[in-house]
Amino acid sequence: MGDVVRFKKPSLKEKAKGRTLCGRGFHKWVIDQKKQFDVKQGKLITIHRCRHCGETKTTAT
Ligand SMILES: [Zn+2]
């Protein structure tokens, strides 16, 4: 009964895991702005932002 299982604070590992996933292309996309109009493409787009690394991407709606 001496050992205390201590994996209660995995916050750093969680963040590192997130960055690793980002490096592999697995971003955590959340919609940043809904339905913007891209003048260049001439159509509506949706902006997504990664919660981990802040990278953005746009998709045509
Ligand atoms: Zn990312």
N, CA, C, O and the ligand as a Tripos MOL2 file, in Angstrom:
@<TRIPOS>MOLECULE
protein
  245   243    62     0     0
PROTEIN
NO_CHARGES

@<TRIPOS>ATOM
      1 N           0.8300   -1.2120    0.0000 N.3       1 MET1
      2 CA          0.0000    0.0000    0.0000 C.3       1 MET1
      3 C           0.8580    1.2530    0.0000 C.2       1 MET1
      4 O           0.3720    2.3280    0.3510 O.2       1 MET1
      5 N           2.1260    1.1410   -0.3860 N.am      2 GLY2
      6 CA          2.9810    2.3090   -0.3580 C.3       2 GLY2
      7 C           2.9120    3.1270   -1.6320 C.2       2 GLY2
      8 O           3.0390    4.3510   -1.6250 O.2       2 GLY2
      9 N           2.7130    2.4310   -2.6930 N.am      3 ASP3
     10 CA          2.7640    3.1450   -3.9780 C.3       3 ASP3
     11 C           1.4860    3.9320   -4.2700 C.2       3 ASP3
     12 O           0.3710    3.4250   -4.1460 O.2       3 ASP3
     13 N           1.6830    5.1220   -4.6420 N.am      4 VAL4
     14 CA          0.5560    5.9550   -5.0520 C.3       4 VAL4
     15 C           0.5650    6.0600   -6.5790 C.2       4 VAL4
     16 O           1.5390    6.4910   -7.1960 O.2       4 VAL4
     17 N          -0.5170    5.6620   -7.1330 N.am      5 VAL5
     18 CA         -0.6020    5.7830   -8.5850 C.3       5 VAL5
     19 C          -0.7740    7.2410   -8.9530 C.2       5 VAL5
     20 O          -1.7550    7.8880   -8.5860 O.2       5 VAL5
     21 N           0.1920    7.7340   -9.6760 N.am      6 ARG6
     22 CA          0.1360    9.1690   -9.9610 C.3       6 ARG6
     23 C           0.1530    9.4520  -11.4600 C.2       6 ARG6
     24 O           1.1990    9.6990  -12.0600 O.2       6 ARG6
     25 N          -1.0070    9.4090  -12.0240 N.am      7 PHE7
     26 CA         -1.1330    9.9000  -13.3980 C.3       7 PHE7
     27 C          -2.3320   10.8340  -13.4480 C.2       7 PHE7
     28 O          -3.1570   10.8160  -14.3610 O.2       7 PHE7
     29 N          -2.3700   11.6580  -12.3900 N.am      8 LYS8
     30 CA         -3.5170   12.5580  -12.2430 C.3       8 LYS8
     31 C          -3.3220   13.8580  -13.0140 C.2       8 LYS8
     32 O          -4.2840   14.5650  -13.3140 O.2       8 LYS8
     33 N          -2.0600   14.1660  -13.3320 N.am      9 LYS9
     34 CA         -1.8020   15.4320  -14.0360 C.3       9 LYS9
     35 C          -1.1270   15.2070  -15.3930 C.2       9 LYS9
     36 O           0.0750   15.4250  -15.5450 O.2       9 LYS9
     37 N          -1.8910   14.7830  -16.3400 N.am     10 PRO10
     38 CA         -1.2960   14.5180  -17.6650 C.3      10 PRO10
     39 C          -1.3900   15.7130  -18.5960 C.2      10 PRO10
     40 O          -1.3610   15.5590  -19.8170 O.2      10 PRO10
     41 N          -1.5020   16.9010  -18.0220 N.am     11 SER11
     42 CA         -1.7760   18.0650  -18.8690 C.3      11 SER11
     43 C          -0.6560   18.3060  -19.8830 C.2      11 SER11
     44 O          -0.9150   18.5460  -21.0620 O.2      11 SER11
     45 N           0.5920   18.2390  -19.4100 N.am     12 LEU12
     46 CA          1.7030   18.4650  -20.3250 C.3      12 LEU12
     47 C           1.7470   17.4100  -21.4120 C.2      12 LEU12
     48 O           1.9520   17.7090  -22.5880 O.2      12 LEU12
     49 N           1.5480   16.1640  -20.9930 N.am     13 LYS13
     50 CA          1.5600   15.0880  -21.9760 C.3      13 LYS13
     51 C           0.4220   15.2610  -22.9710 C.2      13 LYS13
     52 O           0.5800   15.0200  -24.1680 O.2      13 LYS13
     53 N          -0.7230   15.6820  -22.4560 N.am     14 GLU14
     54 CA         -1.8610   15.8840  -23.3420 C.3      14 GLU14
     55 C          -1.5440   16.9260  -24.4060 C.2      14 GLU14
     56 O          -1.8650   16.7530  -25.5820 O.2      14 GLU14
     57 N          -0.9110   18.0080  -23.9730 N.am     15 LYS15
     58 CA         -0.5760   19.0570  -24.9310 C.3      15 LYS15
     59 C           0.4450   18.5530  -25.9440 C.2      15 LYS15
     60 O           0.3240   18.8090  -27.1420 O.2      15 LYS15
     61 N           1.4480   17.8350  -25.4530 N.am     16 ALA16
     62 CA          2.4600   17.2980  -26.3560 C.3      16 ALA16
     63 C           1.8110   16.3520  -27.3570 C.2      16 ALA16
     64 O           2.1510   16.3390  -28.5400 O.2      16 ALA16
     65 N           0.8810   15.5710  -26.8580 N.am     17 LYS17
     66 CA          0.1610   14.6510  -27.7230 C.3      17 LYS17
     67 C          -0.5830   15.4180  -28.8130 C.2      17 LYS17
     68 O          -0.6030   15.0260  -29.9800 O.2      17 LYS17
     69 N          -1.1960   16.5310  -28.3870 N.am     18 GLY18
     70 CA         -1.9110   17.3400  -29.3580 C.3      18 GLY18
     71 C          -0.9890   17.8570  -30.4390 C.2      18 GLY18
     72 O          -1.3310   17.8360  -31.6210 O.2      18 GLY18
     73 N           0.1930   18.3260  -30.0290 N.am     19 ARG19
     74 CA          1.1270   18.8660  -31.0120 C.3      19 ARG19
     75 C           1.6200   17.7630  -31.9370 C.2      19 ARG19
     76 O           1.7930   17.9720  -33.1380 O.2      19 ARG19
     77 N           1.8430   16.5870  -31.3610 N.am     20 THR20
     78 CA          2.2960   15.4710  -32.1830 C.3      20 THR20
     79 C           1.2570   15.1410  -33.2420 C.2      20 THR20
     80 O           1.5810   14.8970  -34.4040 O.2      20 THR20
     81 N           0.0100   15.1390  -32.8170 N.am     21 LEU21
     82 CA         -1.0680   14.8590  -33.7740 C.3      21 LEU21
     83 C          -1.1020   15.9290  -34.8500 C.2      21 LEU21
     84 O          -1.3140   15.6310  -36.0260 O.2      21 LEU21
     85 N          -0.8920   17.1670  -34.4490 N.am     22 CYS22
     86 CA         -0.8800   18.2530  -35.4180 C.3      22 CYS22
     87 C           0.2380   18.0270  -36.4350 C.2      22 CYS22
     88 O           0.0480   18.2110  -37.6370 O.2      22 CYS22
     89 N           1.3990   17.6270  -35.9340 N.am     23 GLY23
     90 CA          2.5290   17.3930  -36.8240 C.3      23 GLY23
     91 C           2.2410   16.3010  -37.8340 C.2      23 GLY23
     92 O           2.8050   16.2730  -38.9270 O.2      23 GLY23
     93 N           1.3500   15.4010  -37.4440 N.am     24 ARG24
     94 CA          0.9920   14.3160  -38.3610 C.3      24 ARG24
     95 C          -0.1910   14.6910  -39.2490 C.2      24 ARG24
     96 O          -0.6270   13.9140  -40.0980 O.2      24 ARG24
     97 N          -0.6950   15.9020  -39.0290 N.am     25 GLY25
     98 CA         -1.7880   16.3510  -39.8760 C.3      25 GLY25
     99 C          -3.1600   16.1420  -39.2610 C.2      25 GLY25
    100 O          -4.1840   16.4000  -39.8920 O.2      25 GLY25
    101 N          -3.1670   15.6600  -37.9940 N.am     26 PHE26
    102 CA         -4.4570   15.4510  -37.3300 C.3      26 PHE26
    103 C          -4.7820   16.6480  -36.4310 C.2      26 PHE26
    104 O          -4.6330   16.5810  -35.2110 O.2      26 PHE26
    105 N          -5.2140   17.7080  -37.0340 N.am     27 HIS27
    106 CA         -5.5330   18.8960  -36.2640 C.3      27 HIS27
    107 C          -6.9190   18.7790  -35.6420 C.2      27 HIS27
    108 O          -7.7970   18.0580  -36.1160 O.2      27 HIS27
    109 N          -7.0640   19.5390  -34.5400 N.am     28 LYS28
    110 CA         -8.3690   19.5880  -33.8840 C.3      28 LYS28
    111 C          -9.0990   20.8180  -34.4100 C.2      28 LYS28
    112 O          -8.9830   21.9100  -33.8530 O.2      28 LYS28
    113 N          -9.8400   20.6300  -35.4740 N.am     29 TRP29
    114 CA        -10.4640   21.7760  -36.1360 C.3      29 TRP29
    115 C         -11.7410   22.1950  -35.4330 C.2      29 TRP29
    116 O         -12.6060   21.3750  -35.1220 O.2      29 TRP29
    117 N         -11.8330   23.4870  -35.1920 N.am     30 VAL30
    118 CA        -13.0890   24.0580  -34.7380 C.3      30 VAL30
    119 C         -13.4330   25.2110  -35.6820 C.2      30 VAL30
    120 O         -12.5460   25.9040  -36.1810 O.2      30 VAL30
    121 N         -14.6920   25.4010  -35.9130 N.am     31 ILE31
    122 CA        -15.1080   26.4510  -36.8400 C.3      31 ILE31
    123 C         -14.8570   27.8150  -36.2150 C.2      31 ILE31
    124 O         -15.3770   28.1230  -35.1420 O.2      31 ILE31
    125 N         -14.0710   28.6120  -36.8820 N.am     32 ASP32
    126 CA        -13.6790   29.9150  -36.3490 C.3      32 ASP32
    127 C         -14.6740   30.9890  -36.7700 C.2      32 ASP32
    128 O         -15.1440   31.7670  -35.9390 O.2      32 ASP32
    129 N         -14.9810   31.0290  -38.0040 N.am     33 GLN33
    130 CA        -15.9750   31.9900  -38.4740 C.3      33 GLN33
    131 C         -16.8440   31.3050  -39.5020 C.2      33 GLN33
    132 O         -16.3580   30.6600  -40.4320 O.2      33 GLN33
    133 N         -18.1230   31.4590  -39.3150 N.am     34 LYS34
    134 CA        -19.0360   30.7840  -40.2200 C.3      34 LYS34
    135 C         -19.3130   31.6070  -41.4700 C.2      34 LYS34
    136 O         -19.5960   32.8040  -41.4130 O.2      34 LYS34
    137 N         -19.2230   30.9390  -42.5590 N.am     35 LYS35
    138 CA        -19.6990   31.4860  -43.8270 C.3      35 LYS35
    139 C         -19.2020   32.8850  -44.1380 C.2      35 LYS35
    140 O         -19.9600   33.8550  -44.1470 O.2      35 LYS35
    141 N         -17.9320   32.9540  -44.3860 N.am     36 GLN36
    142 CA        -17.3990   34.1920  -44.9250 C.3      36 GLN36
    143 C         -17.4230   34.1010  -46.4400 C.2      36 GLN36
    144 O         -17.4710   33.0170  -47.0210 O.2      36 GLN36
    145 N         -17.3890   35.2510  -47.0500 N.am     37 PHE37
    146 CA        -17.3880   35.2600  -48.5040 C.3      37 PHE37
    147 C         -15.9820   35.5470  -49.0070 C.2      37 PHE37
    148 O         -15.4160   36.6110  -48.7550 O.2      37 PHE37
    149 N         -15.4380   34.5860  -49.7170 N.am     38 ASP38
    150 CA        -14.1080   34.7550  -50.2770 C.3      38 ASP38
    151 C         -14.2190   35.4220  -51.6420 C.2      38 ASP38
    152 O         -14.7690   34.8640  -52.5920 O.2      38 ASP38
    153 N         -13.6770   36.6340  -51.7060 N.am     39 VAL39
    154 CA        -13.7980   37.3970  -52.9440 C.3      39 VAL39
    155 C         -13.0160   36.7320  -54.0690 C.2      39 VAL39
    156 O         -13.4490   36.6980  -55.2200 O.2      39 VAL39
    157 N         -11.8410   36.2010  -53.6970 N.am     40 LYS40
    158 CA        -10.9800   35.5920  -54.7210 C.3      40 LYS40
    159 C         -11.6590   34.3870  -55.3610 C.2      40 LYS40
    160 O         -11.6550   34.2200  -56.5800 O.2      40 LYS40
    161 N         -12.2490   33.5440  -54.4910 N.am     41 GLN41
    162 CA        -12.8820   32.3400  -55.0200 C.3      41 GLN41
    163 C         -14.3080   32.6160  -55.4910 C.2      41 GLN41
    164 O         -14.8810   31.8470  -56.2620 O.2      41 GLN41
    165 N         -14.8600   33.7090  -55.0210 N.am     42 GLY42
    166 CA        -16.2060   34.0720  -55.4380 C.3      42 GLY42
    167 C         -17.2780   33.1840  -54.8480 C.2      42 GLY42
    168 O         -18.3230   32.9680  -55.4600 O.2      42 GLY42
    169 N         -17.0130   32.6590  -53.6290 N.am     43 LYS43
    170 CA        -18.0130   31.8040  -52.9900 C.3      43 LYS43
    171 C         -17.8700   31.8250  -51.4790 C.2      43 LYS43
    172 O         -16.8890   32.3370  -50.9390 O.2      43 LYS43
    173 N         -18.8550   31.2640  -50.8090 N.am     44 LEU44
    174 CA        -18.8290   31.2150  -49.3480 C.3      44 LEU44
    175 C         -17.8180   30.1900  -48.8670 C.2      44 LEU44
    176 O         -17.6890   29.1100  -49.4430 O.2      44 LEU44
    177 N         -17.1080   30.5370  -47.8150 N.am     45 ILE45
    178 CA        -16.1490   29.6120  -47.2250 C.3      45 ILE45
    179 C         -16.3580   29.5470  -45.7180 C.2      45 ILE45
    180 O         -16.9440   30.4510  -45.1230 O.2      45 ILE45
    181 N         -15.8730   28.4730  -45.1110 N.am     46 THR46
    182 CA        -15.8940   28.3440  -43.6570 C.3      46 THR46
    183 C         -14.4510   28.2920  -43.1660 C.2      46 THR46
    184 O         -13.6300   27.5400  -43.6920 O.2      46 THR46
    185 N         -14.1550   29.0960  -42.1570 N.am     47 ILE47
    186 CA        -12.8000   29.1180  -41.6080 C.3      47 ILE47
    187 C         -12.7210   28.1990  -40.3960 C.2      47 ILE47
    188 O         -13.5150   28.3210  -39.4640 O.2      47 ILE47
    189 N         -11.7670   27.2860  -40.4120 N.am     48 HIS48
    190 CA        -11.5400   26.3820  -39.2870 C.3      48 HIS48
    191 C         -10.2060   26.7330  -38.6410 C.2      48 HIS48
    192 O          -9.2460   27.0980  -39.3200 O.2      48 HIS48
    193 N         -10.1650   26.6150  -37.3140 N.am     49 ARG49
    194 CA         -8.9180   26.8730  -36.5960 C.3      49 ARG49
    195 C          -8.6050   25.6980  -35.6840 C.2      49 ARG49
    196 O          -9.4940   25.1560  -35.0270 O.2      49 ARG49
    197 N          -7.3290   25.3070  -35.6490 N.am     50 CYS50
    198 CA         -6.9180   24.1970  -34.7930 C.3      50 CYS50
    199 C          -6.7910   24.6780  -33.3550 C.2      50 CYS50
    200 O          -6.1450   25.6900  -33.0860 O.2      50 CYS50
    201 N          -7.4060   23.9550  -32.4400 N.am     51 ARG51
    202 CA         -7.3610   24.3450  -31.0300 C.3      51 ARG51
    203 C          -5.9660   24.1640  -30.4450 C.2      51 ARG51
    204 O          -5.6230   24.8230  -29.4640 O.2      51 ARG51
    205 N          -5.1690   23.3000  -31.0180 N.am     52 HIS52
    206 CA         -3.8530   23.0090  -30.4540 C.3      52 HIS52
    207 C          -2.7800   23.9690  -30.9490 C.2      52 HIS52
    208 O          -2.0370   24.5340  -30.1470 O.2      52 HIS52
    209 N          -2.6930   24.1560  -32.2530 N.am     53 CYS53
    210 CA         -1.5710   24.9160  -32.7850 C.3      53 CYS53
    211 C          -2.0010   26.2240  -33.4250 C.2      53 CYS53
    212 O          -1.1510   27.0420  -33.7750 O.2      53 CYS53
    213 N          -3.2990   26.4390  -33.5840 N.am     54 GLY54
    214 CA         -3.7750   27.7120  -34.1120 C.3      54 GLY54
    215 C          -3.7390   27.8170  -35.6240 C.2      54 GLY54
    216 O          -4.0040   28.8770  -36.1910 O.2      54 GLY54
    217 N          -3.4130   26.7220  -36.2650 N.am     55 GLU55
    218 CA         -3.3990   26.7520  -37.7260 C.3      55 GLU55
    219 C          -4.8300   26.8990  -38.2580 C.2      55 GLU55
    220 O          -5.7940   26.4510  -37.6380 O.2      55 GLU55
    221 N          -4.9330   27.5310  -39.4080 N.am     56 THR56
    222 CA         -6.2580   27.7250  -39.9700 C.3      56 THR56
    223 C          -6.3440   27.0840  -41.3470 C.2      56 THR56
    224 O          -5.3530   26.9290  -42.0600 O.2      56 THR56
    225 N          -7.5590   26.7250  -41.6820 N.am     57 LYS57
    226 CA         -7.8240   26.2560  -43.0330 C.3      57 LYS57
    227 C          -9.2190   26.7420  -43.4140 C.2      57 LYS57
    228 O         -10.0440   27.0510  -42.5550 O.2      57 LYS57
    229 N          -9.4550   26.7980  -44.6880 N.am     58 THR58
    230 CA        -10.7750   27.2090  -45.1500 C.3      58 THR58
    231 C         -11.3490   26.1190  -46.0420 C.2      58 THR58
    232 O         -10.6350   25.4540  -46.7930 O.2      58 THR58
    233 N         -12.6320   25.9620  -45.9370 N.am     59 THR59
    234 CA        -13.2880   25.0110  -46.8110 C.3      59 THR59
    235 C         -14.4480   25.7190  -47.5190 C.2      59 THR59
    236 O         -15.1020   26.6010  -46.9610 O.2      59 THR59
    237 N         -14.6680   25.3140  -48.7250 N.am     60 ALA60
    238 CA        -15.7980   25.8690  -49.4610 C.3      60 ALA60
    239 C         -17.0880   25.3190  -48.8810 C.2      60 ALA60
    240 O         -17.2000   24.1280  -48.5900 O.2      60 ALA60
    241 N         -18.0320   26.1810  -48.7240 N.am     61 THR61
    242 CA        -19.3020   25.7440  -48.1430 C.3      61 THR61
    243 C         -20.2220   25.1510  -49.2040 C.2      61 THR61
    244 O         -21.3360   24.7310  -48.8900 O.2      61 THR61
    245 ZN         -3.0500   21.7290  -35.0660 Zn       62 ZN62
@<TRIPOS>BOND
     1     1     2 1
     2     2     3 1
     3     3     4 2
     4     3     5 am
     5     5     6 1
     6     6     7 1
     7     7     8 2
     8     7     9 am
     9     9    10 1
    10    10    11 1
    11    11    12 2
    12    11    13 am
    13    13    14 1
    14    14    15 1
    15    15    16 2
    16    15    17 am
    17    17    18 1
    18    18    19 1
    19    19    20 2
    20    19    21 am
    21    21    22 1
    22    22    23 1
    23    23    24 2
    24    23    25 am
    25    25    26 1
    26    26    27 1
    27    27    28 2
    28    27    29 am
    29    29    30 1
    30    30    31 1
    31    31    32 2
    32    31    33 am
    33    33    34 1
    34    34    35 1
    35    35    36 2
    36    35    37 am
    37    37    38 1
    38    38    39 1
    39    39    40 2
    40    39    41 am
    41    41    42 1
    42    42    43 1
    43    43    44 2
    44    43    45 am
    45    45    46 1
    46    46    47 1
    47    47    48 2
    48    47    49 am
    49    49    50 1
    50    50    51 1
    51    51    52 2
    52    51    53 am
    53    53    54 1
    54    54    55 1
    55    55    56 2
    56    55    57 am
    57    57    58 1
    58    58    59 1
    59    59    60 2
    60    59    61 am
    61    61    62 1
    62    62    63 1
    63    63    64 2
    64    63    65 am
    65    65    66 1
    66    66    67 1
    67    67    68 2
    68    67    69 am
    69    69    70 1
    70    70    71 1
    71    71    72 2
    72    71    73 am
    73    73    74 1
    74    74    75 1
    75    75    76 2
    76    75    77 am
    77    77    78 1
    78    78    79 1
    79    79    80 2
    80    79    81 am
    81    81    82 1
    82    82    83 1
    83    83    84 2
    84    83    85 am
    85    85    86 1
    86    86    87 1
    87    87    88 2
    88    87    89 am
    89    89    90 1
    90    90    91 1
    91    91    92 2
    92    91    93 am
    93    93    94 1
    94    94    95 1
    95    95    96 2
    96    95    97 am
    97    97    98 1
    98    98    99 1
    99    99   100 2
   100    99   101 am
   101   101   102 1
   102   102   103 1
   103   103   104 2
   104   103   105 am
   105   105   106 1
   106   106   107 1
   107   107   108 2
   108   107   109 am
   109   109   110 1
   110   110   111 1
   111   111   112 2
   112   111   113 am
   113   113   114 1
   114   114   115 1
   115   115   116 2
   116   115   117 am
   117   117   118 1
   118   118   119 1
   119   119   120 2
   120   119   121 am
   121   121   122 1
   122   122   123 1
   123   123   124 2
   124   123   125 am
   125   125   126 1
   126   126   127 1
   127   127   128 2
   128   127   129 am
   129   129   130 1
   130   130   131 1
   131   131   132 2
   132   131   133 am
   133   133   134 1
   134   134   135 1
   135   135   136 2
   136   135   137 am
   137   137   138 1
   138   138   139 1
   139   139   140 2
   140   139   141 am
   141   141   142 1
   142   142   143 1
   143   143   144 2
   144   143   145 am
   145   145   146 1
   146   146   147 1
   147   147   148 2
   148   147   149 am
   149   149   150 1
   150   150   151 1
   151   151   152 2
   152   151   153 am
   153   153   154 1
   154   154   155 1
   155   155   156 2
   156   155   157 am
   157   157   158 1
   158   158   159 1
   159   159   160 2
   160   159   161 am
   161   161   162 1
   162   162   163 1
   163   163   164 2
   164   163   165 am
   165   165   166 1
   166   166   167 1
   167   167   168 2
   168   167   169 am
   169   169   170 1
   170   170   171 1
   171   171   172 2
   172   171   173 am
   173   173   174 1
   174   174   175 1
   175   175   176 2
   176   175   177 am
   177   177   178 1
   178   178   179 1
   179   179   180 2
   180   179   181 am
   181   181   182 1
   182   182   183 1
   183   183   184 2
   184   183   185 am
   185   185   186 1
   186   186   187 1
   187   187   188 2
   188   187   189 am
   189   189   190 1
   190   190   191 1
   191   191   192 2
   192   191   193 am
   193   193   194 1
   194   194   195 1
   195   195   196 2
   196   195   197 am
   197   197   198 1
   198   198   199 1
   199   199   200 2
   200   199   201 am
   201   201   202 1
   202   202   203 1
   203   203   204 2
   204   203   205 am
   205   205   206 1
   206   206   207 1
   207   207   208 2
   208   207   209 am
   209   209   210 1
   210   210   211 1
   211   211   212 2
   212   211   213 am
   213   213   214 1
   214   214   215 1
   215   215   216 2
   216   215   217 am
   217   217   218 1
   218   218   219 1
   219   219   220 2
   220   219   221 am
   221   221   222 1
   222   222   223 1
   223   223   224 2
   224   223   225 am
   225   225   226 1
   226   226   227 1
   227   227   228 2
   228   227   229 am
   229   229   230 1
   230   230   231 1
   231   231   232 2
   232   231   233 am
   233   233   234 1
   234   234   235 1
   235   235   236 2
   236   235   237 am
   237   237   238 1
   238   238   239 1
   239   239   240 2
   240   239   241 am
   241   241   242 1
   242   242   243 1
   243   243   244 2
@<TRIPOS>SUBSTRUCTURE
     1 MET1         2 RESIDUE 1 A MET
     2 GLY2         6 RESIDUE 1 A GLY
     3 ASP3        10 RESIDUE 1 A ASP
     4 VAL4        14 RESIDUE 1 A VAL
     5 VAL5        18 RESIDUE 1 A VAL
     6 ARG6        22 RESIDUE 1 A ARG
     7 PHE7        26 RESIDUE 1 A PHE
     8 LYS8        30 RESIDUE 1 A LYS
     9 LYS9        34 RESIDUE 1 A LYS
    10 PRO10       38 RESIDUE 1 A PRO
    11 SER11       42 RESIDUE 1 A SER
    12 LEU12       46 RESIDUE 1 A LEU
    13 LYS13       50 RESIDUE 1 A LYS
    14 GLU14       54 RESIDUE 1 A GLU
    15 LYS15       58 RESIDUE 1 A LYS
    16 ALA16       62 RESIDUE 1 A ALA
    17 LYS17       66 RESIDUE 1 A LYS
    18 GLY18       70 RESIDUE 1 A GLY
    19 ARG19       74 RESIDUE 1 A ARG
    20 THR20       78 RESIDUE 1 A THR
    21 LEU21       82 RESIDUE 1 A LEU
    22 CYS22       86 RESIDUE 1 A CYS
    23 GLY23       90 RESIDUE 1 A GLY
    24 ARG24       94 RESIDUE 1 A ARG
    25 GLY25       98 RESIDUE 1 A GLY
    26 PHE26      102 RESIDUE 1 A PHE
    27 HIS27      106 RESIDUE 1 A HIS
    28 LYS28      110 RESIDUE 1 A LYS
    29 TRP29      114 RESIDUE 1 A TRP
    30 VAL30      118 RESIDUE 1 A VAL
    31 ILE31      122 RESIDUE 1 A ILE
    32 ASP32      126 RESIDUE 1 A ASP
    33 GLN33      130 RESIDUE 1 A GLN
    34 LYS34      134 RESIDUE 1 A LYS
    35 LYS35      138 RESIDUE 1 A LYS
    36 GLN36      142 RESIDUE 1 A GLN
    37 PHE37      146 RESIDUE 1 A PHE
    38 ASP38      150 RESIDUE 1 A ASP
    39 VAL39      154 RESIDUE 1 A VAL
    40 LYS40      158 RESIDUE 1 A LYS
    41 GLN41      162 RESIDUE 1 A GLN
    42 GLY42      166 RESIDUE 1 A GLY
    43 LYS43      170 RESIDUE 1 A LYS
    44 LEU44      174 RESIDUE 1 A LEU
    45 ILE45      178 RESIDUE 1 A ILE
    46 THR46      182 RESIDUE 1 A THR
    47 ILE47      186 RESIDUE 1 A ILE
    48 HIS48      190 RESIDUE 1 A HIS
    49 ARG49      194 RESIDUE 1 A ARG
    50 CYS50      198 RESIDUE 1 A CYS
    51 ARG51      202 RESIDUE 1 A ARG
    52 HIS52      206 RESIDUE 1 A HIS
    53 CYS53      210 RESIDUE 1 A CYS
    54 GLY54      214 RESIDUE 1 A GLY
    55 GLU55      218 RESIDUE 1 A GLU
    56 THR56      222 RESIDUE 1 A THR
    57 LYS57      226 RESIDUE 1 A LYS
    58 THR58      230 RESIDUE 1 A THR
    59 THR59      234 RESIDUE 1 A THR
    60 ALA60      238 RESIDUE 1 A ALA
    61 THR61      242 RESIDUE 1 A THR
    62 ZN62       245 GROUP 0 **** ****
